[in-house]
């Protein structure tokens, strides 16, 4: 680990832009600071796109600095135009409050219950009336400057409401409140937030004086090896932090399946492995890429950070079982995770001979002839056991708590039968 947080971030390629970076480095070397990131409660779960800037906040915490998380109970009710091509669908306050509570619990896993200060910008934004907003706040912002921001420019062709146009003003009010009431000196965010962050810095200087310490720092845009948006699977599905939305096994596999071209950068950005460990893994990518040592280290580290060590071990156990074909000893929960993306069928809790079950009851096999041929060739396994006897009777309640029957045909074709 570097001696200074800014040197650590620089080595990891985690700084895109920063206001007065030299002064920020000087101050963070001399003393501890408070810093924050805002998270809008637009959904009940974080996704791995949020990890990009949260990892920076966590690194500051490791260097002894005090992280704040601002949940956007106020800003989340109107929507940030950044990175969007259309207006956000507005949510009820009840939904926003429920989402905020869910996100708070997820963030506690990352920073510890007492490791960060959690505040909601609804607490101060809701107290500002319309005339006060226009007179004391909006008056300080130039329309010309706001229109020039990329987040607004990208929306002008299709139109942008005054509601979303006003989002940067509200975000600047957040920074002012935190600087004035909590001595928070740094705001961090994604690369697309640069205009909003610098607006907050400028606003603080106008309100509190140009000598007031206030900084903005953004992290770089993280992309996949093919240049597409980071944080989604190959079929465009978001990778969530909530284990009910993305299982720990799927989460683990997302990181394990990263190509050699990006894995070292991801190790630097998304793990807390030190420089020597990452340099060793970088050499392994060059010398023995077939072992995928770097990918395994990445998957282990990020899954443990997000889901804990037990979930990581479970994900690895599932991976080994599926690779070897010896999945019979997996638990019902592990089977559910392992075969979430495989073809699913429903079946009644009734015993039946295997050919009838495969053809008539589940339609896994297209015909009795094909089912018998696969049995004869030893190509069929039920719940991890190879079956060749046409008289074999399938009992749906026999395994996996009576919830599932797993069918494997050949080397790679899996089917998960849900027992009704």
N, C-alpha and C positions, 0 to 999 in steps of 0.2 A: 504494500500500500504506500502511495506517495505521502510526502510530508504535509502537503496542502491539498484541500479538496479540489481546487481548480486544476492542479497538476494531475490529480487522479482522473478527473473528468476528461481532461485533454488526452491523456493516454488511451482512454476508452473510447475516444471519438464521440463523446457525449455532449459536446457544446457546438451548437450551430451559430448562434449570435448571442452577444452579451453587451449590455451598456456599460461602458467604462470597465472593461474586463481587468485591467491592471489594478485599478483601485479596489475592485471586488476581491481580487486575489490578496491584496495587501491587508484588507480588513479581515478577511476570513483566516488569515495567518495570525493576526494579532489578537483576535478575540472571537467569541462565538456569536453567531447571529441567529435571528429568527427568519424563517422564509416560508412561503406558502405556495400551494397549487390549488386551483379551483376545479371542482368536479361537479358537473350538472347532473342532477338525478333524473335523467331522461328515461332510464330503465332500472330494473331492480338488481342488475349485476354489472360489474366492471367486465370489460373484455381485455384481451392482451394488448390492444392498442393503448389502453390507459397505462400499461406497465412502462411504456417508453419514458414518460416523464416521472412516474412514481418511483422508478429505479433511481433517478437523480435525487429525488427527495430523500429516499432511503440512504443514499450514500452520504448526503449532508448529515443525516442523523448519526451515521456511524462515525463521523468526524466530530461529533459532539454538539452539532448545531440543532436548533429547535424547529421541527417541522410543524406547520399548521396545515390543516385541510379545510378549505372553504367549500361546503356543500351549497350548491346554487339553488336553494329553495326559492329565491327570488328570480335570479337570472334564468333558471331552468324553466320557469313558467312562461318565458317569452321566446327563448331559442337564440342560439348563436349562429350567425350566418356563415361562419368559417367552415369551409369544406363542404358546403351544401349547395345544391342547385335549385332548391325549392324551399318554400316556407315549411317550418316544422309544424307538425300537428300538435296543437296545444293540449296539455293534459290537465286534469282536475287537480286541485290542491291536495285532495286526499291521496291521489296516486303519487304525486310528488313527495309527500311526506312519507308514504310507505317505502318508496324507492330510496329516499335519503336514509332511512333507518337501516334498510338492507345493505346499502353501500357502506355505512358506518361500521357494521359488523365485519364486512370483508376487509376494510382498511385496518381494523384492529389486528387482524391476523398478520398484516405486513409490518406494522409499526409498534405493536403492543398497545394494550389498553391505555397505559399511562405514557406512551412514548410520543404522542403527538397531541396537539390541541385541535379539537373539532369544533368548528363554528358554522353557522348557517346564515348566509347573507340575507335571508328573508327577515332576520331579526332587525336589521337596520334599513334595508330597502323599503320594507312595508311601512315604515314610519315617515317616509318622505312624501309630501303631498304634491300635486301636479304643479302648482305655482312655485313651490320651493325647488322642485326639480328643474323647471325652466329657468328660474332666476339665478339660483346659486350653483347649478351644476351644468346644465346644457349650454348656458351662456359662455362657458369656458372652452367649448369645443367648436372648431371651425368645420363647417360643412365641406369646404374644399379639401381639407386634410382627410376627413373621414371618407369621402368619395374616392380618394386616391388609394385607399387600402385595397390590397388584393382581394380580401374576403368580400368586399362590397363590389369591386369592379367585376368580379366573376358572376355577380348576380344581377347586374344592371340590365343585361339584355332581356332576361326573363322577368325582371321586376323584383323589388324588395320592399317590404312594408316598413313603415316608420318604427314599428315594434322591434323588428330584428335590427334595423339600422341603429337603434338606440342602445343595443347591447354593449358596445365598447364603453359607452358612458357609464353604464351600471358597473361594468367590470373595473373601471377606473375608480369609482366610488368605493368599491370593495377594498382596493389597495390603499386608498386614503384612510379609510376607517381602521384597517389593520395597522398601518404605519403610525397613525395618531394614537390609537387606543392600546395597541399591543407591541409597539416598537418592531413591527415586521419590516425588514429592509429589502427583501428580495422576493420577487414573484417569478416562478418558473412555469413553463408550458411548452406545448408542441411548436414546431416551426411555423405552422399556420397561424399562431397566436401572436406573432411578433408585433403587429400593429396595435393590438389590444393592450399588450404588456407595456409597450413604450408610451402609449397614451396615458396609462396609469402613472408611470414615472414622471412624465411632463406635468400631469395634473397635481401630483404631490409637490413638485417644485413650485408651481404657481400658488398653491394654497399654503405651503409651509415654508417656502423659501428655497432658493437654488442651492443652498449649502446642505440641505437635508439629504441624508443618505437614502437613496432608493435605487434599486437595480432591477433589471429584467434579464432573464436568461432563457433561451430556448434550446431544445434538443433537436438534432437533425431529423429529417424525414427518414424513417426506416422503411425500406422496400424489400420485396422478395427478390430472389435471384433473377426472375424474369422482368423485374422493374415494376410489377403491379403492387397494389396496396398491401402493406403488411397487416397481419392480424386475421386473415381469413384462410380457410382451407382451400384446396384445389377446386372444390365445387362452389366456392363463394360463401360458405357458411362462416359466421363469426366464431372465434374461439373464446369462450366465456370463462370467467373465473369461478362462477357458480358451478359446483360439481353436478347439479341437477340439469344444467343446460349443456355443459361439456364435461363428460366424465373424466376423472383423473387419467384413465388409460388413454382416451382420445387426446387429452391435453399432452400427455407424455409423448404420444406418437407424433403429434404436430411438430414438436421440437426435434425428436429423433430423426424425422424425415427431411430435415433441412439439408440442402445440398452443400457440398464442400465450398462452393464459392462464397457463401455467406456465414458459415458456421463459426469462423473465428471472430468475425465482427459481432455476431450475436453473443458469443462467449464473453467478449469484453463488455457488451452493453447490458446483457440481461442476467449475468451471474456475478457472484462476489469472489470468484476464484482470483488468486493473485497473479501478478504478471508472469512469474516463473511457471506456474501451472499452465497458464494459457499459451505461453511460448512453447512449452513442451507439447501440448495438444496440437498447436499449429504445425509443428514438425511432424507429428504423427499423421496429419492430413496429407502431408507431402510424401512421407516414407511408406505408410501403410494405410492408404485411404479405405481399403476394403474392410478394415476392422471397425471403422466408424467410431473410434474412441472419442473424438471431439463431439460428435452428435450425442453419444451416450452421456458424456459429462454434461452437455448442455441440457438434455432432457431431465437428468437427475437433479441438477441444480435448480432449474426453474420450477419443476413440479414440486420439489421439496419446499421451495420458498412460498409457493402459492397454496399447496394442499397439505404439506407436511410429509414427514419421513415415511409414515405408515402407508400413505396413499402412493408414494413413489415406489415403495417395495411391492405393493399390490400391482401397480402398473407394469413393473418389470416381470413379475411372476406371470401375469397374463401374456406378456410379449413372448416369454420363453415357451409357455405352454402352447400358444398358437403356432409358433415357429416349428416346434418339435412335433406338433400334432397330439401331444399328450395333455389334453385339456380336461380329462375326466375328473380330476381332483379339484378343479376350480369350484368356487362357491357360486350360488345362484346370482349374487350381485356381480361377481367377476365375469360370469357368462354374459350377463346383461350388458356390461361395459364392452366386453371383447367383441361381441357380435352385433353391436348397435347399428352398424352400417351394412350388415349382411341382409339378404332377403328374409323377410318374416312371413310366417303363416300362423293361423290360429287353428287349434285342434281341441276337440272335446276330451275330457278326462275319461277316455274309454280304451280298454286294451284291444289290440288288433294285431293280426299277423302282419309282418313287415311289408309284404308286397301290397296288400290292401291299404295299409296305412300310408305308404309312400305315394300310391297312385290315386286311390279313391278319396281318402280322408284329407290329404294335404296337397295333392297335385304337385308334389316336389318332383316326382318322376313322371315323364310324359305318357308312359305306357307300361303295362305289366311285362311286356317283352323286354323293355329297356331295364326295368327294375331287376328282373331275373338275371339279365346279362351282367349288370353291375355287381350283383351279389356273387355271381359265379366268379367274376374277376377279382373279388376282394376289394372292390372300390368303395364300399359303403361302410361307414362307421356311425354307430348310434351312441351318443353320450361318451365318445372317446374310445369305444370298443368296436373292433372290426367284426362285421357280421357277414356270414356266407350262407347261412341256413335259411331257406324259404319258410321254415316253420317257426322261426324266431318270432316271439310275441313282444310287441312294444307296449310297455306300461308307462304312460305319461307321468304317473305319480312316483316313479321309481327313483328319480334323481333330481337334483337342483331344487329341493324343497317342493317338488311337484309343480313347479312353475314353468319349466322349460324342457323341451327335448331338442338336443343338438344333433343335426344330421350333417355329416361330411361325405361328399361324393368326390372321389379322386383326391388330388393333392390340395386343391385350393377352394373348391366350392363348398361353402358353409350355408346352412339354413337354420334359422332359429324358430322353433315352433312354440308359440305361447299357449299354455294349457288354460282353457277357459273353465 
